[in-house]
Amino acid sequence: MPPSRFQTPRFQWIVLLFLLLVVSGVNFWRAVHIDPVEIDVPLRIMTAISWLESPHWPGTEFWLPLHRMLLGVWLGILPETPTFDTVAKGLLFGQACYVLLVLFASLLAYRLEKTWWWITPLGLLLGPLYWEQSLIPLAELPATVFLVCSLWLIHKATEPQKNARWLLFATILILCAEMLRYELWAVVPFIVLAMPKSRWKFYFLILLAVFPLMWMFGHWTVHHDPLYGIHKAATWQQAKGFEAINGFQEGASRTAFWLNTVGFGAGLPVVLLGIIGLFSWKTSRWKTWTAGLAVFLLAVNLFGLLSGTSLPRSRYFLPGLTLLVVFAPLGLGILQNRLSNLSRRLQLLVLAVIVVSMLVSPMAFFASSHRYVPENRPSYSDTLANSIDTLDSNLPVSIVSAQNAFQYLLALKLEGNPLDRIAILATFPDRSQLKTLLQEKPAGFLITTAPLSSQEQSLLPNLKRMSFPDDNNLFLFRYGIP
């Protein structure tokens, strides 16, 4: 019996493209109306802008080089308007990478399983991790795109008429991924072993070793430490108070975060199907080493959490979890063969469990800690940027706010105000800190997100309350001026 129109690959691809168009439209609206609250987002946008103003090869810096280049070029190409500002342009960089990820992961899944391939884009479109990360313009999304596209090209090269050009393009893409995330340096053995037999494999391995060796040599010559970037990241995380586990409760909490992100990140049914699909690893060289790579990357995430070398950020799970999702169609094929003998009632029960668990996955995912919920615009940073422009430009401004991303968002939105004029304080300073502040800034403005107590007011000389016309939740004070 011929398949219905709804079962044809052409119709399924049309539906996928339509859904991508809808998601892109929603994300465009979100980019214009929300502010990120994760500190790395505005900080990386600032780094990209700095690189765009003075393009160079950052061979000895802490961060890997390619992300700032890609994001800088993106920011330079897109036009800017009062509504469509630098932050919105940066967020849409994440959306562009997300669209490419869905497309290439779908192409790879289609090569693996012609019938159930659509399970992969379903997990990427409905999975709460991908919805959370679809507007995050950081390095993990483009790195995952390069990784998935490279594996797709390697799989194309396994056809009877092998083409070394596909392997060369795949090698170049992995080289790009190496320039985005340090942990992807470790994927090189898996990638080379997943390639079909070719007299060029040794040369591809040499090519993939070029960038890590060059980067480590640059760090060794300048910082006398070939692994300076990795060690710097560990030091920075320890400075934020994230170290190796101390006690059973903390270890259980971090393990629960790992289980929550992996289990619900792409929807529980899709993840379980991906795990089942991994059991097809023996059927080809490509599946053997790609399945091993998925397990390896997720194990690295768990080790990083337990050892304190990786912060609890769900975006770090993108490469490993995406490979797991790519195996989901194979898992559904295996499951179909096992369930074909079940009664109609049991089949409907299995379908109901799948639907319910897919709907519950977002609630379970976001119930975990360490999830970032963007703020609606106009935010504090919008209001402050507009208000600071009206203040006396000769006086410094001190802001009391616990928002991590606050300083960098504010810097992006200030027009003509040097960042050294602005001081961000997580809490109201105590007496000794206030004495130092007044020595450095005997007169200026103080902005808080809560009213000052009478004791706090008594510490500031000649304090005068001013008003914010646009926001009643912000408090502006002038001090030190008779």
VOPAGU-2260 file (C-alpha; in pm, 1 decimal, decimal comma):
REM VOPAGU-2260
SITE   aa  ch    i         X         Y         Z
SITE  MET   A    0       0,0       0,0       0,0
SITE  PRO   A    1     155,9     333,2    -106,4
SITE  PRO   A    2     220,4     589,2     170,6
SITE  SER   A    3     -24,5     871,6     213,3
SITE  ARG   A    4      72,3    1224,3     122,8
SITE  PHE   A    5     137,8    1298,7     491,1
SITE  GLN   A    6     394,9    1018,7     509,6
SITE  THR   A    7     605,8    1131,5     214,8
SITE  PRO   A    8     947,8    1283,8     292,2
SITE  ARG   A    9     864,7    1591,2      82,9
SITE  PHE   A   10     558,9    1673,4     293,1
SITE  GLN   A   11     752,4    1610,4     615,4
SITE  TRP   A   12    1031,3    1846,1     505,7
SITE  ILE   A   13     776,7    2114,5     413,8
SITE  VAL   A   14     624,5    2084,8     761,9
SITE  LEU   A   15     971,1    2111,6     918,0
SITE  LEU   A   16    1056,1    2425,7     718,7
SITE  PHE   A   17     720,8    2578,4     812,5
SITE  LEU   A   18     781,0    2508,4    1182,2
SITE  LEU   A   19    1129,9    2657,7    1156,4
SITE  LEU   A   20     978,9    2969,2    1001,2
SITE  VAL   A   21     727,1    2998,3    1286,2
SITE  VAL   A   22     994,7    2947,4    1552,5
SITE  SER   A   23    1219,0    3204,2    1383,4
SITE  GLY   A   24     935,7    3457,8    1384,7
SITE  VAL   A   25     869,3    3399,6    1753,9
SITE  ASN   A   26    1238,9    3427,7    1835,9
SITE  PHE   A   27    1269,3    3750,2    1636,8
SITE  TRP   A   28     995,4    3897,1    1856,6
SITE  ARG   A   29    1168,9    3763,6    2168,0
SITE  ALA   A   30    1502,6    3914,1    2062,9
SITE  VAL   A   31    1347,7    4259,7    2040,0
SITE  HIS   A   32    1150,0    4235,7    2364,8
SITE  ILE   A   33    1375,5    4053,7    2612,9
SITE  ASP   A   34    1711,7    4105,7    2778,2
SITE  PRO   A   35    1948,6    3819,0    2860,0
SITE  VAL   A   36    2047,0    3788,9    3224,0
SITE  GLU   A   37    2341,2    3548,7    3181,6
SITE  ILE   A   38    2658,5    3749,8    3219,4
SITE  ASP   A   39    2840,7    3583,6    2928,2
SITE  VAL   A   40    2591,4    3705,4    2666,0
SITE  PRO   A   41    2649,6    4082,2    2682,3
SITE  LEU   A   42    3015,7    4025,8    2767,0
SITE  ARG   A   43    3071,7    3818,9    2451,0
SITE  ILE   A   44    2880,6    4075,6    2244,1
SITE  MET   A   45    3113,9    4344,9    2376,6
SITE  THR   A   46    3415,5    4127,2    2292,0
SITE  ALA   A   47    3284,1    4077,5    1936,9
SITE  ILE   A   48    3228,4    4451,8    1893,9
SITE  SER   A   49    3581,8    4518,3    2016,3
SITE  TRP   A   50    3720,0    4267,3    1766,5
SITE  LEU   A   51    3511,5    4418,6    1485,0
SITE  GLU   A   52    3654,4    4763,3    1556,8
SITE  SER   A   53    4008,0    4623,1    1546,2
SITE  PRO   A   54    4019,6    4283,9    1366,3
SITE  HIS   A   55    4313,6    4068,6    1474,0
SITE  TRP   A   56    4409,9    3710,4    1554,3
SITE  PRO   A   57    4370,4    3675,4    1933,8
SITE  GLY   A   58    4628,3    3402,1    1958,9
SITE  THR   A   59    4726,7    3441,1    2323,2
SITE  GLU   A   60    4399,2    3537,1    2489,6
SITE  PHE   A   61    4185,5    3332,2    2727,2
SITE  TRP   A   62    3886,2    3271,0    2499,8
SITE  LEU   A   63    3916,9    3073,2    2179,1
SITE  PRO   A   64    3919,5    3297,0    1870,2
SITE  LEU   A   65    3645,0    3199,9    1628,3
SITE  HIS   A   66    3334,4    3298,6    1823,7
SITE  ARG   A   67    3418,3    3668,3    1846,6
SITE  MET   A   68    3499,4    3670,2    1474,0
SITE  LEU   A   69    3173,1    3507,8    1367,4
SITE  LEU   A   70    2963,7    3720,2    1603,2
SITE  GLY   A   71    3157,0    4036,2    1513,7
SITE  VAL   A   72    3096,8    3987,8    1142,1
SITE  TRP   A   73    2728,6    3915,8    1213,0
SITE  LEU   A   74    2692,1    4235,5    1416,7
SITE  GLY   A   75    2871,4    4432,0    1147,5
SITE  ILE   A   76    2647,5    4305,5     866,8
SITE  LEU   A   77    2305,9    4347,3    1029,6
SITE  PRO   A   78    2166,2    4702,9    1037,2
SITE  GLU   A   79    2089,3    4860,7    1373,8
SITE  THR   A   80    1782,1    5062,6    1468,1
SITE  PRO   A   81    1655,5    5201,3    1801,7
SITE  THR   A   82    1427,3    4897,2    1831,6
SITE  PHE   A   83    1662,5    4643,6    1676,5
SITE  ASP   A   84    1967,0    4722,2    1889,4
SITE  THR   A   85    2301,7    4550,5    1944,1
SITE  VAL   A   86    2162,1    4311,7    2205,3
SITE  ALA   A   87    1880,3    4200,9    1972,0
SITE  LYS   A   88    2129,0    4146,3    1688,0
SITE  GLY   A   89    2343,5    3936,9    1915,1
SITE  LEU   A   90    2049,0    3723,7    2027,7
SITE  LEU   A   91    1953,0    3659,5    1665,2
SITE  PHE   A   92    2301,0    3518,6    1604,2
SITE  GLY   A   93    2196,2    3239,0    1837,7
SITE  GLN   A   94    1871,4    3196,6    1644,3
SITE  ALA   A   95    2058,2    3167,6    1311,9
SITE  CYS   A   96    2284,1    2896,9    1458,4
SITE  TYR   A   97    1978,7    2718,8    1600,0
SITE  VAL   A   98    1811,1    2704,8    1257,2
SITE  LEU   A   99    2128,2    2560,7    1102,9
SITE  LEU   A  100    2151,4    2304,8    1382,4
SITE  VAL   A  101    1795,2    2183,4    1324,8
SITE  LEU   A  102    1852,3    2158,3     948,5
SITE  PHE   A  103    2183,1    1969,4     960,7
SITE  ALA   A  104    2070,6    1739,6    1243,0
SITE  SER   A  105    1757,3    1660,9    1039,6
SITE  LEU   A  106    1966,0    1585,6     729,5
SITE  LEU   A  107    2185,1    1353,1     932,5
SITE  ALA   A  108    1884,3    1179,3    1090,6
SITE  TYR   A  109    1727,6    1135,9     744,0
SITE  ARG   A  110    2038,4     953,8     625,5
SITE  LEU   A  111    2019,7     720,6     924,5
SITE  GLU   A  112    1645,1     644,2     923,2
SITE  LYS   A  113    1422,2     739,3     630,0
SITE  THR   A  114    1094,2     662,4     809,1
SITE  TRP   A  115    1132,8     806,6    1158,5
SITE  TRP   A  116    1389,6    1080,1    1090,0
SITE  TRP   A  117    1143,5    1352,8    1195,8
SITE  ILE   A  118    1184,4    1250,0    1561,6
SITE  THR   A  119    1515,1    1440,8    1564,7
SITE  PRO   A  120    1377,8    1782,0    1458,5
SITE  LEU   A  121    1081,5    1719,5    1691,5
SITE  GLY   A  122    1319,7    1695,7    1986,3
SITE  LEU   A  123    1516,6    2000,7    1871,6
SITE  LEU   A  124    1205,5    2213,1    1816,4
SITE  LEU   A  125    1011,8    2111,7    2128,9
SITE  GLY   A  126    1297,9    2029,9    2364,2
SITE  PRO   A  127    1318,8    2288,4    2645,1
SITE  LEU   A  128    1700,3    2298,8    2635,7
SITE  TYR   A  129    1696,1    2403,7    2270,0
SITE  TRP   A  130    1415,9    2652,5    2327,8
SITE  GLU   A  131    1619,8    2798,8    2613,3
SITE  GLN   A  132    1939,9    2814,6    2407,6
SITE  SER   A  133    1793,4    2921,1    2071,6
SITE  LEU   A  134    1864,4    3287,9    2148,7
SITE  ILE   A  135    2193,9    3245,0    2334,9
SITE  PRO   A  136    2470,6    3379,9    2105,6
SITE  LEU   A  137    2754,3    3192,6    2277,0
SITE  ALA   A  138    3004,6    2942,5    2140,3
SITE  GLU   A  139    2818,8    2617,9    2215,2
SITE  LEU   A  140    2551,8    2651,8    1944,1
SITE  PRO   A  141    2785,9    2718,4    1647,8
SITE  ALA   A  142    3028,3    2454,4    1780,0
SITE  THR   A  143    2744,9    2198,7    1781,7
SITE  VAL   A  144    2645,7    2303,9    1429,1
SITE  PHE   A  145    3001,4    2242,3    1303,9
SITE  LEU   A  146    3015,6    1906,3    1481,9
SITE  VAL   A  147    2682,5    1780,1    1346,0
SITE  CYS   A  148    2751,4    1905,0     993,4
SITE  SER   A  149    3092,5    1736,3    1000,4
SITE  LEU   A  150    2938,9    1402,2    1101,8
SITE  TRP   A  151    2680,1    1441,1     825,2
SITE  LEU   A  152    2957,5    1489,2     567,3
SITE  ILE   A  153    3150,4    1190,1     703,2
SITE  HIS   A  154    2837,6     977,7     670,0
SITE  LYS   A  155    2798,7    1096,0     309,6
SITE  ALA   A  156    3156,2     982,8     246,2
SITE  THR   A  157    3066,0     626,4     353,3
SITE  GLU   A  158    2862,5     573,4      35,0
SITE  PRO   A  159    2996,4     320,7    -219,8
SITE  GLN   A  160    3155,9     600,8    -423,5
SITE  LYS   A  161    3352,1     765,1    -145,6
SITE  ASN   A  162    3454,1    1123,4    -195,1
SITE  ALA   A  163    3762,9    1254,6     -14,5
SITE  ARG   A  164    3629,3    1607,2     -55,8
SITE  TRP   A  165    3352,0    1532,7     195,4
SITE  LEU   A  166    3613,8    1419,3     444,3
SITE  LEU   A  167    3820,3    1733,0     383,1
SITE  PHE   A  168    3517,1    1958,1     437,9
SITE  ALA   A  169    3430,2    1759,9     752,2
SITE  THR   A  170    3785,1    1809,0     881,9
SITE  ILE   A  171    3766,4    2184,7     822,3
SITE  LEU   A  172    3437,3    2203,9    1013,8
SITE  ILE   A  173    3582,4    2015,2    1310,7
SITE  LEU   A  174    3878,2    2252,7    1295,9
SITE  CYS   A  175    3626,3    2537,2    1330,9
SITE  ALA   A  176    3462,3    2360,1    1627,0
SITE  GLU   A  177    3805,0    2333,0    1792,2
SITE  MET   A  178    3831,8    2712,1    1770,6
SITE  LEU   A  179    3508,6    2749,2    1967,9
SITE  ARG   A  180    3517,4    2506,1    2262,4
SITE  TYR   A  181    3815,4    2350,8    2441,9
SITE  GLU   A  182    3637,8    2022,2    2515,4
SITE  LEU   A  183    3587,6    1963,5    2143,2
SITE  TRP   A  184    3961,1    1917,0    2105,2
SITE  ALA   A  185    3895,6    1571,9    2249,9
SITE  VAL   A  186    3654,9    1471,8    1969,9
SITE  VAL   A  187    3937,5    1443,5    1713,9
SITE  PRO   A  188    4008,4    1070,7    1769,9
SITE  PHE   A  189    3637,2     986,9    1743,2
SITE  ILE   A  190    3600,3    1190,5    1423,5
SITE  VAL   A  191    3902,2    1033,4    1253,8
SITE  LEU   A  192    3798,9     682,5    1356,0
SITE  ALA   A  193    3442,8     744,1    1228,9
SITE  MET   A  194    3580,2     823,8     883,2
SITE  PRO   A  195    3575,7     544,2     624,6
SITE  LYS   A  196    3908,8     393,8     525,1
SITE  SER   A  197    4102,8     645,9     321,4
SITE  ARG   A  198    4466,1     713,5     243,3
SITE  TRP   A  199    4401,0    1073,1     349,7
SITE  LYS   A  200    4299,7    1001,0     710,1
SITE  PHE   A  201    4649,1    1052,8     849,2
SITE  TYR   A  202    4672,8    1393,8     682,0
SITE  PHE   A  203    4331,0    1490,6     817,7
SITE  LEU   A  204    4452,4    1395,6    1165,8
SITE  ILE   A  205    4758,2    1618,1    1122,6
SITE  LEU   A  206    4535,3    1904,0    1005,3
SITE  LEU   A  207    4310,4    1867,0    1309,1
SITE  ALA   A  208    4612,7    1881,3    1539,2
SITE  VAL   A  209    4740,6    2209,4    1391,1
SITE  PHE   A  210    4515,8    2453,7    1578,7
SITE  PRO   A  211    4543,4    2302,9    1930,7
SITE  LEU   A  212    4922,0    2285,1    1897,2
SITE  MET   A  213    4943,4    2639,5    1760,7
SITE  TRP   A  214    4714,6    2773,6    2036,7
SITE  MET   A  215    4910,0    2599,1    2311,9
SITE  PHE   A  216    5240,3    2722,5    2168,2
SITE  GLY   A  217    5111,2    3082,2    2171,6
SITE  HIS   A  218    5002,7    3048,0    2535,5
SITE  TRP   A  219    5334,4    2889,1    2627,7
SITE  THR   A  220    5538,8    3170,4    2473,9
SITE  VAL   A  221    5334,8    3445,8    2642,7
SITE  HIS   A  222    5198,4    3292,3    2963,3
SITE  HIS   A  223    5452,0    3007,1    3008,5
SITE  ASP   A  224    5159,0    2765,5    3029,3
SITE  PRO   A  225    5043,0    2575,1    2718,2
SITE  LEU   A  226    4703,7    2510,4    2882,6
SITE  TYR   A  227    4662,3    2868,5    3002,0
SITE  GLY   A  228    4307,1    2901,3    2863,9
SITE  ILE   A  229    4183,9    2585,1    3035,5
SITE  HIS   A  230    4353,2    2671,7    3364,4
SITE  LYS   A  231    4221,9    3028,2    3346,5
SITE  ALA   A  232    3866,6    2896,6    3305,4
SITE  ALA   A  233    3907,4    2671,7    3611,1
SITE  THR   A  234    4043,9    2963,6    3816,2
SITE  TRP   A  235    3756,3    3186,8    3710,0
SITE  GLN   A  236    3500,4    2922,9    3807,7
SITE  GLN   A  237    3662,2    2873,7    4146,6
SITE  ALA   A  238    3650,1    3250,7    4197,2
SITE  LYS   A  239    3272,5    3223,3    4148,2
SITE  GLY   A  240    3264,1    2972,8    4431,7
SITE  PHE   A  241    3219,7    2659,6    4217,3
SITE  GLU   A  242    3468,7    2391,1    4319,9
SITE  ALA   A  243    3480,0    2014,9    4362,1
SITE  ILE   A  244    3191,6    1858,5    4552,7
SITE  ASN   A  245    3199,3    1878,3    4929,6
SITE  GLY   A  246    2968,3    1619,5    5073,2
SITE  PHE   A  247    2697,8    1383,1    4950,7
SITE  GLN   A  248    2423,2    1646,0    4926,0
SITE  GLU   A  249    2620,5    1870,0    4691,4
SITE  GLY   A  250    2723,6    1573,7    4476,9
SITE  ALA   A  251    2362,5    1457,8    4456,3
SITE  SER   A  252    2250,5    1809,7    4359,8
SITE  ARG   A  253    2498,1    1831,7    4071,9
SITE  THR   A  254    2417,1    1479,4    3955,2
SITE  ALA   A  255    2047,2    1570,7    3962,6
SITE  PHE   A  256    2122,0    1875,4    3746,1
SITE  TRP   A  257    2299,4    1649,2    3494,9
SITE  LEU   A  258    2012,9    1397,5    3493,8
SITE  ASN   A  259    1755,4    1675,7    3461,9
SITE  THR   A  260    1933,3    1840,5    3167,5
SITE  VAL   A  261    2003,9    1517,7    2979,9
SITE  GLY   A  262    1670,3    1355,1    3061,4
SITE  PHE   A  263    1440,0    1645,5    2981,6
SITE  GLY   A  264    1652,8    1870,9    2758,5
SITE  ALA   A  265    1512,1    1733,5    2433,6
SITE  GLY   A  266    1197,2    1581,0    2581,6
SITE  LEU   A  267    1206,6    1259,0    2781,1
SITE  PRO   A  268    1068,8    1030,8    2504,0
SITE  VAL   A  269    1319,6    1159,1    2245,8
SITE  VAL   A  270    1608,1    1111,8    2488,6
SITE  LEU   A  271    1497,7     757,2    2576,1
SITE  LEU   A  272    1466,5     673,6    2206,7
SITE  GLY   A  273    1815,2     814,5    2153,8
SITE  ILE   A  274    1951,3     586,4    2427,0
SITE  ILE   A  275    1783,6     287,9    2259,2
SITE  GLY   A  276    1927,6     400,4    1925,2
SITE  LEU   A  277    2280,9     390,6    2067,5
SITE  PHE   A  278    2247,7      11,0    2081,3
SITE  SER   A  279    2274,9       5,4    1701,6
SITE  TRP   A  280    2640,9     103,8    1739,4
SITE  LYS   A  281    2771,7    -227,3    1604,9
SITE  THR   A  282    2610,0    -192,8    1262,0
SITE  SER   A  283    2869,6      46,0    1111,0
SITE  ARG   A  284    3198,1     217,8    1183,1
SITE  TRP   A  285    3026,2     558,6    1175,5
SITE  LYS   A  286    2763,7     454,6    1433,2
SITE  THR   A  287    3024,3     291,6    1656,3
SITE  TRP   A  288    3236,5     602,3    1698,8
SITE  THR   A  289    2954,1     857,0    1686,4
SITE  ALA   A  290    2764,8     670,9    1959,6
SITE  GLY   A  291    3088,1     657,3    2158,3
SITE  LEU   A  292    3134,7    1030,7    2105,4
SITE  ALA   A  293    2783,7    1108,2    2236,3
SITE  VAL   A  294    2845,7     904,4    2552,4
SITE  PHE   A  295    3191,1    1057,6    2594,7
SITE  LEU   A  296    3066,9    1417,7    2570,7
SITE  LEU   A  297    2786,1    1361,1    2821,4
SITE  ALA   A  298    3030,4    1186,0    3055,2
SITE  VAL   A  299    3261,2    1490,1    3028,3
SITE  ASN   A  300    2967,5    1709,3    3135,6
SITE  LEU   A  301    2909,4    1493,0    3443,0
SITE  PHE   A  302    3278,5    1483,5    3531,7
SITE  GLY   A  303    3303,2    1863,0    3498,2
SITE  LEU   A  304    3012,6    1912,7    3737,9
SITE  LEU   A  305    3141,3    1669,2    3998,3
SITE  SER   A  306    3501,3    1789,6    3979,7
SITE  GLY   A  307    3411,4    2159,0    3983,4
SITE  THR   A  308    3586,9    2223,8    3649,5
SITE  SER   A  309    3261,5    2308,3    3471,5
SITE  LEU   A  310    2986,0    2542,4    3585,8
SITE  PRO   A  311    2624,3    2413,9    3589,5
SITE  ARG   A  312    2529,9    2563,1    3253,5
SITE  SER   A  313    2287,2    2366,2    3038,9
SITE  ARG   A  314    2439,6    2500,9    2716,5
SITE  TYR   A  315    2749,0    2286,2    2777,4
SITE  PHE   A  316    2531,4    1979,3    2712,7
SITE  LEU   A  317    2438,7    2081,0    2357,0
SITE  PRO   A  318    2699,0    1876,1    2160,5
SITE  GLY   A  319    2649,3    1548,4    2346,1
SITE  LEU   A  320    2271,8    1573,3    2379,7
SITE  THR   A  321    2228,6    1665,5    2012,1
SITE  LEU   A  322    2417,5    1353,1    1904,3
SITE  LEU   A  323    2190,9    1151,1    2132,4
SITE  VAL   A  324    1885,2    1307,2    1966,8
SITE  VAL   A  325    2024,5    1217,5    1623,2
SITE  PHE   A  326    2010,3     849,7    1726,8
SITE  ALA   A  327    1645,3     877,9    1834,9
SITE  PRO   A  328    1498,2     772,5    1495,0
SITE  LEU   A  329    1705,2     453,0    1509,2
SITE  GLY   A  330    1569,0     390,7    1857,3
SITE  LEU   A  331    1211,4     430,5    1737,2
SITE  GLY   A  332    1279,3     184,9    1454,8
SITE  ILE   A  333    1407,0     -70,1    1706,7
SITE  LEU   A  334    1111,1      -4,9    1936,2
SITE  GLN   A  335     863,3     -42,1    1651,3
SITE  ASN   A  336     991,9    -389,5    1575,9
SITE  ARG   A  337     951,6    -486,8    1940,4
SITE  LEU   A  338     602,3    -336,2    1980,3
SITE  SER   A  339     454,0    -458,9    1653,7
SITE  ASN   A  340     300,6    -758,8    1827,0
SITE  LEU   A  341     131,2    -554,5    2100,8
SITE  SER   A  342    -242,0    -510,6    2103,6
SITE  ARG   A  343    -398,0    -188,3    1978,8
SITE  ARG   A  344    -485,2     -86,3    2335,8
SITE  LEU   A  345    -126,6    -124,3    2457,0
SITE  GLN   A  346       4,9      68,7    2156,0
SITE  LEU   A  347    -230,2     357,7    2241,4
SITE  LEU   A  348    -113,2     342,1    2603,3
SITE  VAL   A  349     251,5     371,9    2493,6
SITE  LEU   A  350     158,5     665,6    2268,4
SITE  ALA   A  351     -23,3     838,1    2557,5
SITE  VAL   A  352     278,8     796,7    2786,0
SITE  ILE   A  353     502,3     947,9    2518,2
SITE  VAL   A  354     274,8    1249,4    2468,4
SITE  VAL   A  355     233,7    1317,9    2841,4
SITE  SER   A  356     606,4    1286,4    2914,1
SITE  MET   A  357     683,3    1521,2    2624,2
SITE  LEU   A  358     445,2    1780,7    2771,5
SITE  VAL   A  359     587,3    1737,2    3122,5
SITE  SER   A  360     950,6    1770,1    3007,5
SITE  PRO   A  361     959,2    2154,0    2989,6
SITE  MET   A  362     813,1    2186,8    3340,1
SITE  ALA   A  363    1062,1    1936,1    3479,8
SITE  PHE   A  364    1352,5    2099,5    3294,9
SITE  PHE   A  365    1287,0    2453,6    3413,4
SITE  ALA   A  366    1211,0    2336,0    3767,2
SITE  SER   A  367    1584,8    2279,2    3808,3
SITE  SER   A  368    1809,0    2555,2    3938,1
SITE  HIS   A  369    2066,6    2740,5    3725,4
SITE  ARG   A  370    1813,2    2814,0    3448,9
SITE  TYR   A  371    1819,4    3166,1    3310,8
SITE  VAL   A  372    1487,1    3337,8    3248,0
SITE  PRO   A  373    1524,4    3647,7    3028,4
SITE  GLU   A  374    1375,1    3978,0    3142,5
SITE  ASN   A  375    1113,4    4165,6    2945,5
SITE  ARG   A  376    1213,3    4497,8    2799,4
SITE  PRO   A  377    1217,4    4780,3    2892,9
SITE  SER   A  378    1449,0    4650,7    3162,4
SITE  TYR   A  379    1648,9    4825,7    3433,1
SITE  SER   A  380    1939,6    4861,3    3192,2
SITE  ASP   A  381    1719,9    5038,3    2934,2
SITE  THR   A  382    1582,7    5278,0    3194,2
SITE  LEU   A  383    1923,8    5343,1    3344,9
SITE  ALA   A  384    2093,8    5399,7    3011,2
SITE  ASN   A  385    1831,0    5658,7    2919,7
SITE  SER   A  386    1843,1    5823,2    3263,6
SITE  ILE   A  387    2222,5    5836,0    3295,7
SITE  ASP   A  388    2237,1    6022,0    2966,7
SITE  THR   A  389    2043,8    6305,0    3137,0
SITE  LEU   A  390    2275,2    6324,8    3441,4
SITE  ASP   A  391    2574,5    6552,0    3480,7
SITE  SER   A  392    2844,1    6379,1    3274,0
SITE  ASN   A  393    3119,9    6508,1    3503,9
SITE  LEU   A  394    2996,9    6308,3    3803,6
SITE  PRO   A  395    3043,5    5930,7    3857,2
SITE  VAL   A  396    2749,8    5693,4    3893,1
SITE  SER   A  397    2736,6    5402,6    4140,6
SITE  ILE   A  398    2468,3    5136,8    4094,4
SITE  VAL   A  399    2363,7    4881,0    4355,7
SITE  SER   A  400    2227,4    4572,4    4176,7
SITE  ALA   A  401    2272,2    4199,5    4217,0
SITE  GLN   A  402    2209,7    4121,4    3847,3
SITE  ASN   A  403    2515,1    3947,8    3702,7
SITE  ALA   A  404    2470,3    4074,6    3348,4
SITE  PHE   A  405    2382,1    4426,0    3456,3
SITE  GLN   A  406    2715,7    4598,7    3401,0
SITE  TYR   A  407    2765,5    4464,6    3051,1
SITE  LEU   A  408    2408,3    4522,8    2936,4
SITE  LEU   A  409    2434,1    4877,5    3062,8
SITE  ALA   A  410    2765,0    4929,2    2884,2
SITE  LEU   A  411    2613,0    4810,8    2557,7
SITE  LYS   A  412    2323,9    5055,1    2588,4
SITE  LEU   A  413    2505,4    5366,4    2708,4
SITE  GLU   A  414    2570,1    5629,1    2446,6
SITE  GLY   A  415    2895,5    5819,5    2492,7
SITE  ASN   A  416    2943,6    5721,7    2858,6
SITE  PRO   A  417    3276,7    5556,9    2943,8
SITE  LEU   A  418    3237,8    5239,7    3146,4
SITE  ASP   A  419    3490,1    5358,5    3405,9
SITE  ARG   A  420    3236,8    5623,0    3507,1
SITE  ILE   A  421    2996,5    5348,7    3615,7
SITE  ALA   A  422    3049,3    5133,1    3926,0
SITE  ILE   A  423    2832,9    4825,9    3987,8
SITE  LEU   A  424    2789,5    4712,5    4349,2
SITE  ALA   A  425    2621,4    4379,6    4429,9
SITE  THR   A  426    2506,6    4506,5    4771,7
SITE  PHE   A  427    2506,4    4838,1    4951,7
SITE  PRO   A  428    2864,3    4896,4    5075,9
SITE  ASP   A  429    2948,0    4865,7    5442,0
SITE  ARG   A  430    3123,2    5146,8    5631,3
SITE  SER   A  431    3476,9    5061,6    5518,5
SITE  GLN   A  432    3372,0    5009,0    5155,8
SITE  LEU   A  433    3171,1    5329,6    5165,0
SITE  LYS   A  434    3470,7    5520,0    5301,5
SITE  THR   A  435    3679,1    5395,1    5008,2
SITE  LEU   A  436    3400,0    5484,8    4764,5
SITE  LEU   A  437    3374,1    5838,4    4900,9
SITE  GLN   A  438    3750,0    5883,8    4882,8
SITE  GLU   A  439    3746,7    5785,5    4517,6
SITE  LYS   A  440    3415,8    5953,9    4437,8
SITE  PRO   A  441    3341,5    6227,7    4692,3
SITE  ALA   A  442    3042,5    6339,9    4488,3
SITE  GLY   A  443    2819,9    6162,1    4240,6
SITE  PHE   A  444    2498,8    5974,0    4182,6
SITE  LEU   A  445    2379,2    5652,8    4346,5
SITE  ILE   A  446    2114,5    5430,1    4187,6
SITE  THR   A  447    1955,3    5141,1    4376,9
SITE  THR   A  448    1681,9    4887,2    4310,7
SITE  ALA   A  449    1552,0    4921,1    4668,1
SITE  PRO   A  450    1502,7    5219,3    4900,2
SITE  LEU   A  451    1787,8    5305,8    5137,4
SITE  SER   A  452    1740,5    5256,8    5508,5
SITE  SER   A  453    1778,9    5554,8    5738,4
SITE  GLN   A  454    2114,8    5418,7    5855,7
SITE  GLU   A  455    2239,2    5388,9    5496,0
SITE  GLN   A  456    2118,6    5738,4    5417,8
SITE  SER   A  457    2309,7    5878,7    5716,3
SITE  LEU   A  458    2639,1    5746,5    5575,1
SITE  LEU   A  459    2621,6    5957,4    5259,7
SITE  PRO   A  460    2691,6    6334,1    5288,8
SITE  ASN   A  461    2440,2    6582,8    5149,5
SITE  LEU   A  462    2215,3    6303,5    5022,6
SITE  LYS   A  463    1923,2    6412,3    4807,1
SITE  ARG   A  464    1655,9    6185,1    4658,3
SITE  MET   A  465    1582,3    6242,6    4290,9
SITE  SER   A  466    1317,8    6075,5    4076,0
SITE  PHE   A  467    1306,8    5831,0    3788,0
SITE  PRO   A  468    1018,3    5935,2    3564,7
SITE  ASP   A  469    1010,5    5601,1    3380,6
SITE  ASP   A  470    1041,0    5347,4    3660,9
SITE  ASN   A  471     908,8    5363,8    4017,8
SITE  ASN   A  472    1119,0    5062,0    4118,6
SITE  LEU   A  473    1449,5    5244,9    4074,0
SITE  PHE   A  474    1583,5    5496,6    4324,5
SITE  LEU   A  475    1818,0    5779,4    4228,3
SITE  PHE   A  476    2020,4    5975,6    4483,6
SITE  ARG   A  477    2272,6    6257,0    4454,6
SITE  TYR   A  478    2538,1    6290,3    4724,6
SITE  GLY   A  479    2837,6    6507,6    4813,5
SITE  ILE   A  480    2695,5    6822,1    4652,0
SITE  PRO   A  481    2581,1    7097,3    4894,7
